[in-house]
Amino acid sequence: MTTRTLSIGALALAALASGAAIAQTKPMETAKPAMEKCYGVSMAGKNDCAAGPGTTCAGSSKVDYQGNAWKFVPAGTCASIKTPKGMGSLMPVKA
């Protein structure tokens, strides 16, 4: 074989190998925002969990803005959520 043929073959092999390597890399996953539990901000039946005694979990709050029912909200926003019963809380709110 000639040097030219070997060079072309080597270039073709390198191109295929680099293409295969690029195809196998995973695309970057989008970062999900950090979330936190915010008590006293969910509407009746719209809580994410922990709605107090006599309830099972998600969707079980009995009244709007129930103090012991929480909803996931973006981190850092809970205390700024205003409701007719006051602001959101990172801890359960006693009625």
TATA-V553234 format. One record per helix or strand of 2 or more residues. SS is the DSSP state (alpha for helix, beta for strand). FROM is the first residue (numbers start at 0). LEN is the number of residues. Records with the same first field share a line. If there is no record, write none. Layout:
# TATA-V553234
SS=FROM-LEN / FROM-LEN
This chain:
# TATA-V553234
alpha=2-22 / 77-3
beta=34-5 / 69-5 / 81-2 / 85-2
